[in-house]
Amino acid sequence: MLFKAFLINLIGFVIIQNSERFSFILKTPIRSEGTNGKNESLSLDKVLGVMETDKPYINSELKIEDLAIQVAMPVHVLSAFLNEKLGVTFSDFINKYRLDEFKKRAESKEYEHLTLLGLAFDVGFNSKSSFNRIFKKHTGQTPSKYISGKRSTIL
């Protein structure tokens, strides 16, 4: 019994001493003194950096918990951050990256062997209907109409 109490106290001590490493365990992150908003810009840089370099949105099974682990933020902090600072939900945030990647690939010779649906699946969408709905919501047109318009301006 005494050993269990010692072990629990030791674990708590290690977590508090290494709060940056174990921030996903803590309900609220422990901020460094004197940041005055730097944490928010560092968080934005970290989230956007991970999105650009690691491209986690390509995983069609991506959940907010997965991204939170990648950016070393508690889920509720990441969610609040996206909602309050960027004004988007997690789904809209991820889908924006997927759409941008789809557009980039659809206009690239490297991916011309893929169908539009193949491209959609390749960038993380997991169904034709959700891809078409989200694409139209964000661009105002269907994927095929968008692409045919882009190709006609290129030629």
DSSP file with accessible surface (Angstrom, degrees, kcal/mol):
  #  RESIDUE AA STRUCTURE BP1 BP2  ACC     N-H-->O    O-->H-N    N-H-->O    O-->H-N    TCO  KAPPA ALPHA  PHI   PSI    X-CA   Y-CA   Z-CA
    1    1 A M     >        0   0  187      0, 0.0     4,-1.9     0, 0.0     5,-0.2   0.000 360.0 360.0 360.0 -45.0    0.0    0.0    0.0
    2    2 A L  H  >  +     0   0  150      1,-0.2     4,-2.3     2,-0.2     5,-0.2   0.887 360.0  54.5 -64.3 -37.1    2.8    2.4    0.9
    3    3 A F  H  > S+     0   0  145      2,-0.2     4,-2.7     1,-0.2    -1,-0.2   0.907 106.1  51.7 -63.8 -41.4    4.6    1.5   -2.3
    4    4 A K  H  > S+     0   0  142      2,-0.2     4,-2.6     1,-0.2     5,-0.2   0.917 110.0  48.8 -61.4 -43.9    1.5    2.4   -4.4
    5    5 A A  H  X S+     0   0   46     -4,-1.9     4,-2.3     2,-0.2    -1,-0.2   0.914 112.3  48.7 -62.8 -42.8    1.2    5.8   -2.7
    6    6 A F  H  X S+     0   0  127     -4,-2.3     4,-2.6     2,-0.2    -2,-0.2   0.933 111.8  49.4 -61.7 -45.2    4.9    6.4   -3.4
    7    7 A L  H  X S+     0   0   73     -4,-2.7     4,-2.6     2,-0.2    -2,-0.2   0.920 110.9  49.2 -63.1 -42.4    4.6    5.3   -7.0
    8    8 A I  H  X S+     0   0  118     -4,-2.6     4,-2.4     1,-0.2    -1,-0.2   0.929 112.8  47.5 -64.0 -44.1    1.5    7.6   -7.6
    9    9 A N  H  X S+     0   0  117     -4,-2.3     4,-2.5    -5,-0.2    -1,-0.2   0.904 111.5  51.2 -63.4 -40.2    3.3   10.6   -6.1
   10   10 A L  H  X S+     0   0   77     -4,-2.6     4,-2.6     2,-0.2    -2,-0.2   0.935 110.2  48.5 -63.5 -45.0    6.4    9.9   -8.1
   11   11 A I  H  X S+     0   0   89     -4,-2.6     4,-2.5     1,-0.2    -2,-0.2   0.932 112.2  49.2 -61.2 -45.9    4.4    9.7  -11.4
   12   12 A G  H  X S+     0   0   29     -4,-2.4     4,-2.4     1,-0.2    -1,-0.2   0.916 111.0  50.1 -59.7 -42.8    2.6   13.0  -10.5
   13   13 A F  H  X S+     0   0  122     -4,-2.5     4,-2.7     2,-0.2     5,-0.2   0.935 110.8  48.8 -62.0 -46.2    5.9   14.6   -9.7
   14   14 A V  H  X S+     0   0   55     -4,-2.6     4,-1.7     1,-0.2    -2,-0.2   0.918 111.6  50.0 -61.7 -42.7    7.5   13.5  -13.0
   15   15 A I  H  < S+     0   0   25     -4,-2.5     7,-0.3    -5,-0.2    -1,-0.2   0.934 112.8  45.9 -63.2 -45.0    4.4   14.7  -15.0
   16   16 A I  H >< S+     0   0  104     -4,-2.4     3,-1.1     1,-0.2    -2,-0.2   0.924 112.6  50.4 -66.1 -40.7    4.5   18.2  -13.3
   17   17 A Q  H 3< S+     0   0  120     -4,-2.7    -1,-0.2     1,-0.3    -2,-0.2   0.810 120.1  36.7 -67.3 -28.1    8.3   18.5  -13.8
   18   18 A N  T >X S+     0   0   66     -4,-1.7     4,-1.8    -5,-0.2     3,-0.7  -0.307  74.6 147.9-117.3  48.4    7.9   17.6  -17.5
   19   19 A S  T <4  +     0   0   20     -3,-1.1     7,-0.2     1,-0.3     4,-0.2   0.811  68.4  56.4 -59.1 -34.5    4.6   19.4  -18.1
   20   20 A E  T >4 S+     0   0  122      1,-0.2     3,-0.7     2,-0.2    -1,-0.3   0.912 111.1  44.4 -64.6 -39.7    5.4   20.2  -21.8
   21   21 A R  T <4 S+     0   0  191     -3,-0.7     3,-0.3     1,-0.2    -2,-0.2   0.828 122.5  36.4 -71.8 -33.7    6.0   16.6  -22.6
   22   22 A F  T >X S+     0   0   54     -4,-1.8     3,-2.0    -7,-0.3     4,-1.0   0.045  75.7 123.0-109.5  25.7    3.0   15.3  -20.7
   23   23 A S  T <4  +     0   0   10     -3,-0.7    -1,-0.2     1,-0.3    -2,-0.1   0.785  66.0  67.7 -62.7 -24.1    0.6   18.2  -21.5
   24   24 A F  T 34 S+     0   0  122     -3,-0.3    -1,-0.3     1,-0.2    51,-0.2   0.744 100.4  50.2 -68.4 -18.2   -1.9   15.8  -23.1
   25   25 A I  T <4 S+     0   0   87     -3,-2.0    -1,-0.2    -6,-0.1    -2,-0.2   0.842  97.1  79.3 -84.8 -35.8   -2.5   14.4  -19.6
   26   26 A L  S  < S-     0   0   38     -4,-1.0     4,-0.0    -7,-0.2   -10,-0.0  -0.466  76.9-137.5 -76.6 143.6   -3.1   17.7  -17.9
   27   27 A K  S    S+     0   0  176      1,-0.2    -1,-0.1    -2,-0.2    50,-0.1   0.898  93.8  24.6 -67.9 -40.7   -6.5   19.3  -18.3
   28   28 A T  S    S-     0   0  101     48,-0.0    -1,-0.2    49,-0.0     2,-0.0  -0.987  93.1-113.5-125.0 136.3   -5.0   22.8  -18.9
   29   29 A P        -     0   0   46      0, 0.0     2,-0.7     0, 0.0    -9,-0.1  -0.375  26.0-120.8 -67.3 145.9   -1.5   23.3  -20.2
   30   30 A I        -     0   0   82    -11,-0.1     2,-0.3    -2,-0.0    -7,-0.0  -0.793  33.3-147.1 -86.6 118.5    1.0   24.8  -17.8
   31   31 A R        -     0   0  133     -2,-0.7     2,-0.1     1,-0.1     3,-0.1  -0.659  12.8-114.2 -91.0 146.6    2.2   28.0  -19.6
   32   32 A S    >   -     0   0   69     -2,-0.3     3,-0.8     1,-0.1     7,-0.1  -0.407  43.0 -96.0 -70.7 152.1    5.7   29.4  -19.3
   33   33 A E  T 3  S+     0   0  196      1,-0.2    -1,-0.1     2,-0.1     0, 0.0  -0.369 101.2  17.7 -70.5 146.2    6.0   32.7  -17.5
   34   34 A G  T 3  S+     0   0   66     -3,-0.1    -1,-0.2     1,-0.1    -2,-0.0   0.725  77.3 129.3  73.9  24.3    6.1   35.9  -19.6
   35   35 A T    X   -     0   0   24     -3,-0.8     3,-1.6     2,-0.1    -2,-0.1   0.868  37.3-172.3 -81.0 -36.2    4.7   34.5  -22.8
   36   36 A N  T 3  S-     0   0  159      1,-0.3    -3,-0.0     2,-0.1    -1,-0.0   0.906  80.1 -28.7  45.3  54.8    2.0   37.2  -23.4
   37   37 A G  T 3> S+     0   0   35      3,-0.0     4,-1.5     1,-0.0     3,-0.3   0.366 109.1 114.0  94.6  -8.7    0.3   35.5  -26.3
   38   38 A K  H <> S+     0   0  136     -3,-1.6     4,-3.0     1,-0.2     5,-0.2   0.871  72.2  60.6 -64.2 -35.0    3.4   33.7  -27.6
   39   39 A N  H  > S+     0   0   36      1,-0.2     4,-2.6     2,-0.2    -1,-0.2   0.883 103.2  51.8 -58.5 -38.6    1.9   30.4  -26.8
   40   40 A E  H  > S+     0   0   74     -3,-0.3     4,-2.4     2,-0.2    -1,-0.2   0.932 113.3  42.1 -65.8 -44.0   -1.0   31.1  -29.2
   41   41 A S  H  X S+     0   0   59     -4,-1.5     4,-2.7     2,-0.2    -2,-0.2   0.891 115.3  50.8 -71.5 -35.1    1.3   32.0  -32.1
   42   42 A L  H  X S+     0   0  101     -4,-3.0     4,-2.5     2,-0.2    -2,-0.2   0.907 111.0  49.6 -64.8 -39.1    3.6   29.1  -31.3
   43   43 A S  H  X S+     0   0   31     -4,-2.6     4,-2.9    -5,-0.2     5,-0.2   0.921 111.4  48.2 -64.6 -43.4    0.5   26.8  -31.2
   44   44 A L  H  X S+     0   0   51     -4,-2.4     4,-2.7     1,-0.2     5,-0.3   0.946 112.8  48.1 -62.3 -46.0   -0.6   28.2  -34.6
   45   45 A D  H  X S+     0   0  103     -4,-2.7     4,-2.4     1,-0.2    -2,-0.2   0.905 113.5  48.4 -59.9 -40.6    2.8   27.7  -36.1
   46   46 A K  H  X S+     0   0  101     -4,-2.5     4,-2.4     2,-0.2     5,-0.2   0.944 113.7  44.8 -67.3 -46.7    3.0   24.2  -34.7
   47   47 A V  H  X S+     0   0    0     -4,-2.9     4,-2.3     2,-0.2    -2,-0.2   0.954 118.0  43.3 -63.6 -49.6   -0.5   23.2  -35.9
   48   48 A L  H  X S+     0   0   56     -4,-2.7     4,-2.3    -5,-0.2    -1,-0.2   0.888 112.6  54.2 -66.1 -36.2    0.0   24.7  -39.4
   49   49 A G  H  X S+     0   0   31     -4,-2.4     4,-2.8    -5,-0.3     5,-0.4   0.924 109.4  46.8 -62.4 -44.9    3.6   23.3  -39.6
   50   50 A V  H  X>S+     0   0   18     -4,-2.4     4,-1.9     1,-0.2     5,-0.9   0.918 111.9  51.6 -63.0 -41.7    2.4   19.8  -38.9
   51   51 A M  H  <5S+     0   0    0     -4,-2.3     4,-0.5    -5,-0.2    -2,-0.2   0.902 115.5  41.4 -63.1 -40.0   -0.4   20.2  -41.5
   52   52 A E  H  <5S+     0   0  110     -4,-2.3    -2,-0.2    -5,-0.2    -1,-0.2   0.903 125.7  30.8 -75.5 -42.3    2.0   21.3  -44.2
   53   53 A T  H  <5S+     0   0  106     -4,-2.8    -3,-0.2    -5,-0.2    -2,-0.2   0.918 129.9  30.5 -87.6 -45.0    4.9   19.0  -43.5
   54   54 A D  T  <5S-     0   0   94     -4,-1.9    -3,-0.2    -5,-0.4    -2,-0.1   0.679  83.8-151.9 -89.4 -20.5    3.3   15.8  -42.2
   55   55 A K    > < +     0   0   66     -5,-0.9     3,-1.6    -4,-0.5     4,-0.3   0.901  24.2 171.7  48.5  55.2    0.0   16.1  -44.1
   56   56 A P  G >   +     0   0   12      0, 0.0     3,-1.7     0, 0.0     6,-0.2   0.773  65.8  76.0 -65.0 -21.4   -2.0   14.1  -41.5
   57   57 A Y  G 3  S+     0   0    5      1,-0.3     5,-0.1    -6,-0.2    -2,-0.1   0.694  78.0  73.6 -64.5 -16.9   -5.3   15.1  -43.3
   58   58 A I  G <  S+     0   0   52     -3,-1.6     2,-0.7     3,-0.1    -1,-0.3   0.790  76.3  89.5 -69.4 -22.5   -4.4   12.5  -46.0
   59   59 A N  S X  S-     0   0   81     -3,-1.7     3,-1.8    -4,-0.3    63,-0.1  -0.633  70.4-156.0 -74.5 112.7   -5.4    9.8  -43.5
   60   60 A S  T 3  S+     0   0   43     -2,-0.7    -1,-0.2     1,-0.3    66,-0.1   0.695  92.3  54.8 -66.9 -15.8   -9.1    9.3  -44.1
   61   61 A E  T 3  S+     0   0  112      2,-0.1    -1,-0.3    -3,-0.0    -2,-0.1   0.261  77.7 142.5 -98.5  10.7   -9.5    8.0  -40.5
   62   62 A L    <   -     0   0   18     -3,-1.8     2,-0.3    -6,-0.2    32,-0.0  -0.283  28.1-172.4 -58.6 131.8   -7.9   11.1  -38.9
   63   63 A K    >>  -     0   0  106      1,-0.1     4,-1.8    27,-0.0     3,-0.7  -0.844  38.7-109.4-120.7 160.0   -9.5   12.1  -35.6
   64   64 A I  H 3> S+     0   0   26     -2,-0.3     4,-2.7     1,-0.3     5,-0.2   0.859 119.3  60.1 -58.7 -32.4   -8.9   15.2  -33.5
   65   65 A E  H 3> S+     0   0   95      1,-0.2     4,-1.9     2,-0.2    -1,-0.3   0.889 103.3  51.2 -62.1 -38.6   -7.2   13.0  -31.0
   66   66 A D  H <> S+     0   0   62     -3,-0.7     4,-2.0     2,-0.2    -1,-0.2   0.924 112.5  44.4 -65.0 -46.4   -4.6   12.0  -33.6
   67   67 A L  H  X S+     0   0    0     -4,-1.8     4,-2.2     1,-0.2    -2,-0.2   0.899 109.4  57.2 -66.3 -38.7   -3.8   15.5  -34.5
   68   68 A A  H  <>S+     0   0    3     -4,-2.7     5,-2.5     1,-0.2     4,-0.5   0.905 107.3  48.6 -58.7 -40.5   -3.7   16.6  -30.9
   69   69 A I  H ><5S+     0   0  125     -4,-1.9     3,-1.0     1,-0.2    -1,-0.2   0.931 110.0  52.1 -64.7 -43.8   -1.0   13.9  -30.2
   70   70 A Q  H 3<5S+     0   0   81     -4,-2.0    -2,-0.2     1,-0.3    -1,-0.2   0.843 117.1  37.6 -62.5 -35.8    1.0   15.1  -33.3
   71   71 A V  T 3<5S-     0   0    1     -4,-2.2    -1,-0.3     2,-0.2    -2,-0.2   0.356 109.6-122.4 -98.2   4.8    0.9   18.7  -32.1
   72   72 A A  T < 5 +     0   0   43     -3,-1.0    -3,-0.2    -4,-0.5    -4,-0.1   0.922  67.7 128.3  55.3  51.0    1.3   17.8  -28.4
   73   73 A M      < -     0   0   13     -5,-2.5    -1,-0.2    -6,-0.1    -2,-0.2  -0.984  66.3-104.3-130.1 146.2   -1.8   19.6  -27.3
   74   74 A P     >  -     0   0    7      0, 0.0     4,-2.4     0, 0.0     3,-0.3  -0.387  36.4-116.6 -63.4 148.8   -4.7   18.3  -25.2
   75   75 A V  H  > S+     0   0   54      1,-0.2     4,-2.8     2,-0.2     5,-0.2   0.907 114.0  51.1 -55.8 -46.0   -7.8   17.6  -27.4
   76   76 A H  H  > S+     0   0  100      1,-0.2     4,-2.3     2,-0.2    -1,-0.2   0.857 110.1  50.2 -65.9 -31.2   -9.9   20.2  -25.8
   77   77 A V  H  > S+     0   0   36     -3,-0.3     4,-2.7     2,-0.2    -1,-0.2   0.934 111.8  47.4 -70.6 -43.5   -7.2   22.9  -26.2
   78   78 A L  H  X S+     0   0    0     -4,-2.4     4,-2.7     2,-0.2     5,-0.2   0.938 113.5  48.3 -62.0 -44.9   -6.8   22.0  -29.9
   79   79 A S  H  X S+     0   0   42     -4,-2.8     4,-2.5    -5,-0.2    -2,-0.2   0.944 114.3  44.9 -61.8 -47.6  -10.6   22.1  -30.5
   80   80 A A  H  X S+     0   0   32     -4,-2.3     4,-3.4    -5,-0.2     5,-0.5   0.902 111.8  54.1 -63.7 -39.0  -11.0   25.5  -28.7
   81   81 A F  H  X>S+     0   0   17     -4,-2.7     4,-2.2     2,-0.2     5,-1.0   0.941 110.8  44.6 -60.6 -48.2   -8.0   26.8  -30.5
   82   82 A L  H  X5S+     0   0    0     -4,-2.7     6,-2.1     3,-0.2     4,-0.7   0.920 119.0  43.6 -63.1 -43.5   -9.5   25.9  -33.9
   83   83 A N  H  <5S+     0   0   72     -4,-2.5     4,-0.3     4,-0.2    -2,-0.2   0.938 124.5  31.1 -67.9 -48.9  -12.9   27.3  -32.9
   84   84 A E  H  <5S+     0   0  148     -4,-3.4    -3,-0.2    -5,-0.2    -2,-0.2   0.893 128.8  32.5 -82.5 -41.8  -11.8   30.5  -31.2
   85   85 A K  H  <5S+     0   0  102     -4,-2.2    -3,-0.2    -5,-0.5    -2,-0.1   0.836 134.2  23.9 -88.5 -35.5   -8.6   31.5  -33.1
   86   86 A L  S  <<S-     0   0   64     -5,-1.0    -3,-0.2    -4,-0.7    -2,-0.1   0.548  94.2-131.2-106.6 -13.3   -9.3   30.2  -36.6
   87   87 A G        +     0   0   63     -5,-0.5     2,-0.3    -4,-0.3    -4,-0.2   0.803  67.9 109.1  70.4  28.4  -13.1   30.2  -36.5
   88   88 A V        -     0   0   42     -6,-2.1    -1,-0.2     4,-0.0    -2,-0.2  -0.947  66.4-119.0-133.7 156.8  -13.5   26.6  -37.8
   89   89 A T     >  -     0   0   63     -2,-0.3     4,-2.5    -3,-0.1     5,-0.2  -0.464  38.4-105.7 -82.3 165.5  -14.5   23.2  -36.6
   90   90 A F  H  > S+     0   0   36      1,-0.2     4,-2.7     2,-0.2     5,-0.2   0.933 121.5  51.4 -57.3 -45.6  -12.0   20.4  -36.8
   91   91 A S  H  > S+     0   0   72      1,-0.2     4,-2.9     2,-0.2    -1,-0.2   0.921 111.2  46.1 -60.7 -45.9  -13.8   18.8  -39.7
   92   92 A D  H  > S+     0   0   47      2,-0.2     4,-2.0     1,-0.2    -1,-0.2   0.889 111.9  52.7 -64.5 -38.0  -13.8   22.1  -41.7
   93   93 A F  H  X S+     0   0   14     -4,-2.5     4,-1.4     2,-0.2    -2,-0.2   0.952 114.3  41.1 -60.9 -49.7  -10.1   22.6  -40.9
   94   94 A I  H  X S+     0   0    4     -4,-2.7     4,-2.3     1,-0.2    -2,-0.2   0.920 113.5  53.1 -66.7 -43.9   -9.1   19.2  -42.1
   95   95 A N  H  X S+     0   0   17     -4,-2.9     4,-2.8    -5,-0.2    -1,-0.2   0.847 103.1  57.9 -64.3 -31.6  -11.4   19.3  -45.2
   96   96 A K  H  X S+     0   0   98     -4,-2.0     4,-2.4     2,-0.2    -1,-0.2   0.936 108.8  45.7 -62.4 -43.5   -9.9   22.6  -46.3
   97   97 A Y  H  X S+     0   0   28     -4,-1.4     4,-2.4     2,-0.2    -2,-0.2   0.906 112.4  51.0 -65.0 -41.2   -6.5   21.0  -46.4
   98   98 A R  H  X S+     0   0   25     -4,-2.3     4,-2.6     2,-0.2    -2,-0.2   0.920 111.2  47.9 -62.4 -43.1   -8.0   18.0  -48.3
   99   99 A L  H  X S+     0   0    2     -4,-2.8     4,-2.7     2,-0.2    -2,-0.2   0.919 111.5  49.6 -64.8 -43.4   -9.6   20.3  -50.8
  100  100 A D  H  X S+     0   0   62     -4,-2.4     4,-2.3     1,-0.2    -1,-0.2   0.911 112.9  47.2 -61.4 -41.7   -6.5   22.3  -51.4
  101  101 A E  H  X S+     0   0    8     -4,-2.4     4,-2.6     2,-0.2     5,-0.2   0.904 110.9  52.2 -66.7 -40.1   -4.5   19.1  -51.8
  102  102 A F  H  X S+     0   0    0     -4,-2.6     4,-2.9     2,-0.2    -2,-0.2   0.946 110.8  47.3 -59.4 -48.7   -7.1   17.8  -54.2
  103  103 A K  H  X S+     0   0   47     -4,-2.7     4,-1.4     1,-0.2    -2,-0.2   0.914 112.1  49.9 -60.8 -43.5   -7.0   20.9  -56.3
  104  104 A K  H  < S+     0   0  118     -4,-2.3     3,-0.3     1,-0.2     4,-0.2   0.934 115.6  42.2 -61.5 -45.7   -3.2   20.9  -56.4
  105  105 A R  H >< S+     0   0   24     -4,-2.6     3,-1.3     1,-0.2     6,-0.4   0.867 108.9  58.1 -70.9 -36.4   -3.1   17.3  -57.5
  106  106 A A  H 3< S+     0   0    5     -4,-2.9    -1,-0.2     1,-0.3    -2,-0.2   0.796 109.5  45.7 -64.9 -26.4   -5.9   17.6  -60.0
  107  107 A E  T 3< S+     0   0   83     -4,-1.4     2,-0.4    -3,-0.3    -1,-0.3   0.409  97.9  94.7 -95.0   1.7   -3.9   20.3  -61.8
  108  108 A S    X   -     0   0   38     -3,-1.3     3,-1.0    -4,-0.2     4,-0.2  -0.762  69.2-143.1-100.1 139.4   -0.7   18.3  -61.7
  109  109 A K  G >  S+     0   0  161     -2,-0.4     3,-1.3     1,-0.2     4,-0.3   0.815  98.3  70.5 -63.6 -30.7    0.6   16.1  -64.5
  110  110 A E  G 3  S+     0   0  136      1,-0.3    -1,-0.2     2,-0.1     3,-0.2   0.788 107.0  34.8 -59.1 -29.2    1.9   13.7  -61.9
  111  111 A Y  G X  S+     0   0   50     -3,-1.0     3,-2.0    -6,-0.4    -1,-0.3   0.269  81.1 109.6-111.2  11.4   -1.6   12.6  -60.9
  112  112 A E  T <   +     0   0  124     -3,-1.3    -1,-0.1     1,-0.3    -2,-0.1   0.712  69.8  67.9 -66.1 -15.8   -3.4   12.8  -64.3
  113  113 A H  T 3  S+     0   0  144     -4,-0.3     2,-0.3    -3,-0.2    -1,-0.3   0.656  89.1  82.7 -75.2 -13.4   -3.7    9.0  -64.3
  114  114 A L  S <  S-     0   0   55     -3,-2.0     2,-0.1     1,-0.1    -3,-0.0  -0.666  79.9-124.4 -93.3 147.1   -6.1    9.1  -61.4
  115  115 A T     >  -     0   0   98     -2,-0.3     4,-2.6     1,-0.1     5,-0.2  -0.329  33.6-103.5 -74.2 168.3   -9.8    9.8  -61.7
  116  116 A L  H  > S+     0   0   45      1,-0.2     4,-2.3     2,-0.2     5,-0.1   0.914 126.1  48.6 -60.8 -40.9  -11.3   12.6  -59.7
  117  117 A L  H  > S+     0   0   58      2,-0.2     4,-2.6     1,-0.2     5,-0.2   0.904 109.1  52.8 -66.3 -39.9  -12.7   10.1  -57.2
  118  118 A G  H  > S+     0   0   22      1,-0.2     4,-2.2     2,-0.2    -2,-0.2   0.910 110.4  48.1 -60.0 -42.2   -9.3    8.4  -57.0
  119  119 A L  H  X S+     0   0    3     -4,-2.6     4,-1.5     2,-0.2    -1,-0.2   0.902 109.1  53.7 -62.9 -42.7   -7.8   11.8  -56.2
  120  120 A A  H  <>S+     0   0    0     -4,-2.3     5,-2.2     1,-0.2     3,-0.4   0.927 112.0  43.8 -59.6 -45.2  -10.4   12.5  -53.6
  121  121 A F  H ><5S+     0   0   96     -4,-2.6     3,-1.3     1,-0.2    -1,-0.2   0.884 109.5  58.6 -66.3 -37.1   -9.7    9.2  -51.9
  122  122 A D  H 3<5S+     0   0   68     -4,-2.2    -1,-0.2     1,-0.3    -2,-0.2   0.782 106.1  47.9 -63.9 -28.8   -6.0    9.8  -52.2
  123  123 A V  T 3<5S-     0   0    0     -4,-1.5    -1,-0.3    -3,-0.4    -2,-0.2   0.347 130.7 -84.8 -98.8   6.5   -6.2   13.1  -50.2
  124  124 A G  T < 5S+     0   0    0     -3,-1.3    -3,-0.2     1,-0.4     2,-0.2   0.355  82.1 131.4 116.3  -8.2   -8.3   11.7  -47.4
  125  125 A F      < -     0   0    4     -5,-2.2    -1,-0.4    -6,-0.2   -65,-0.1  -0.546  37.0-162.8 -73.7 146.4  -11.9   11.8  -48.3
  126  126 A N        +     0   0   96     -2,-0.2     2,-0.3     1,-0.2    -1,-0.1   0.386  64.8  35.9-116.5   6.2  -13.6    8.4  -47.6
  127  127 A S     >  -     0   0   37      1,-0.1     4,-2.1    -7,-0.1    -1,-0.2  -0.981  66.4-132.1-154.7 149.7  -16.8    8.6  -49.7
  128  128 A K  H  > S+     0   0  130     -2,-0.3     4,-2.8     1,-0.2     5,-0.2   0.907 107.5  51.7 -63.7 -43.1  -17.9   10.1  -53.0
  129  129 A S  H  > S+     0   0   86      1,-0.2     4,-2.5     2,-0.2     5,-0.2   0.923 111.1  45.5 -65.8 -43.0  -21.0   11.7  -51.5
  130  130 A S  H  > S+     0   0   15      2,-0.2     4,-2.7     1,-0.2     5,-0.3   0.919 113.6  50.7 -67.6 -39.3  -19.1   13.5  -48.7
  131  131 A F  H  X S+     0   0    3     -4,-2.1     4,-2.9     2,-0.2     5,-0.2   0.958 113.0  44.9 -60.2 -50.9  -16.4   14.7  -51.1
  132  132 A N  H  X S+     0   0   59     -4,-2.8     4,-2.5     2,-0.2     5,-0.2   0.912 115.2  48.1 -61.0 -42.3  -18.9   16.1  -53.6
  133  133 A R  H  X S+     0   0  157     -4,-2.5     4,-2.3    -5,-0.2    -2,-0.2   0.946 115.7  43.0 -63.6 -47.6  -20.9   17.8  -50.9
  134  134 A I  H  X S+     0   0   14     -4,-2.7     4,-2.1    -5,-0.2     5,-0.2   0.914 113.8  51.7 -67.5 -40.5  -17.9   19.3  -49.2
  135  135 A F  H  X S+     0   0    0     -4,-2.9     4,-2.3    -5,-0.3     6,-0.4   0.945 112.5  44.9 -61.6 -47.9  -16.4   20.4  -52.5
  136  136 A K  H  X S+     0   0  115     -4,-2.5     4,-2.4    -5,-0.2    -1,-0.2   0.888 110.4  55.3 -65.3 -37.8  -19.5   22.1  -53.7
  137  137 A K  H  < S+     0   0  136     -4,-2.3    -1,-0.2    -5,-0.2    -2,-0.2   0.903 116.9  35.9 -60.2 -40.3  -20.0   23.8  -50.3
  138  138 A H  H  < S+     0   0   74     -4,-2.1    -2,-0.2    -5,-0.2    -1,-0.2   0.746 131.6  26.1 -89.1 -25.5  -16.5   25.3  -50.4
  139  139 A T  H  < S-     0   0   32     -4,-2.3    -3,-0.2     2,-0.2    -2,-0.2   0.594  93.4-126.0-113.4 -18.0  -16.2   26.1  -54.1
  140  140 A G  S  < S+     0   0   58     -4,-2.4     2,-0.3    -5,-0.4    -4,-0.2   0.520  82.1  70.0  83.3   3.9  -19.8   26.5  -55.3
  141  141 A Q  S    S-     0   0   68     -6,-0.4    -2,-0.2    -5,-0.0    -1,-0.2  -0.957  88.3 -90.2-146.7 166.8  -19.5   24.0  -58.1
  142  142 A T     >  -     0   0   55     -2,-0.3     4,-2.5     1,-0.1     5,-0.2  -0.367  40.8-112.5 -73.5 159.0  -19.0   20.2  -58.6
  143  143 A P  H  > S+     0   0    5      0, 0.0     4,-2.8     0, 0.0     5,-0.2   0.914 116.5  49.6 -58.7 -43.6  -15.5   18.8  -58.8
  144  144 A S  H  > S+     0   0   72      1,-0.2     4,-2.7     2,-0.2     5,-0.2   0.912 112.1  47.6 -66.2 -38.4  -15.8   17.9  -62.5
  145  145 A K  H  > S+     0   0  135      2,-0.2     4,-2.1     1,-0.2    -1,-0.2   0.921 112.8  49.6 -66.3 -41.9  -17.1   21.4  -63.4
  146  146 A Y  H  X S+     0   0   30     -4,-2.5     4,-2.0     2,-0.2    -2,-0.2   0.944 113.8  45.0 -60.3 -48.7  -14.3   23.0  -61.4
  147  147 A I  H  X S+     0   0    4     -4,-2.8     4,-2.8     2,-0.2     5,-0.2   0.905 111.0  52.0 -67.0 -41.5  -11.6   20.9  -63.0
  148  148 A S  H  X S+     0   0   70     -4,-2.7     4,-1.9     1,-0.2    -1,-0.2   0.900 110.5  50.0 -64.3 -34.8  -12.9   21.4  -66.5
  149  149 A G  H  X S+     0   0   31     -4,-2.1     4,-1.4    -5,-0.2    -1,-0.2   0.899 111.7  48.0 -66.6 -38.6  -12.9   25.1  -65.9
  150  150 A K  H  X S+     0   0   74     -4,-2.0     4,-1.4     2,-0.2    -2,-0.2   0.909 111.8  49.3 -68.3 -42.7   -9.3   25.0  -64.7
  151  151 A R  H  X S+     0   0  120     -4,-2.8     4,-2.2     1,-0.2    -2,-0.2   0.866 107.8  54.0 -67.0 -35.0   -8.2   22.9  -67.6
  152  152 A S  H  < S+     0   0   81     -4,-1.9    -1,-0.2    -5,-0.2    -2,-0.2   0.853 109.1  48.6 -70.4 -29.5   -9.8   25.2  -70.2
  153  153 A T  H  < S+     0   0  109     -4,-1.4    -1,-0.2     1,-0.2    -2,-0.2   0.796 111.2  50.7 -78.4 -25.4   -7.9   28.2  -68.7
  154  154 A I  H  <        0   0  111     -4,-1.4    -2,-0.2    -5,-0.1    -1,-0.2   0.888 360.0 360.0 -74.5 -40.5   -4.6   26.3  -68.8
  155  155 A L     <        0   0  180     -4,-2.2    -3,-0.1    -5,-0.1    -2,-0.1   0.738 360.0 360.0 -79.7 360.0   -5.1   25.3  -72.4
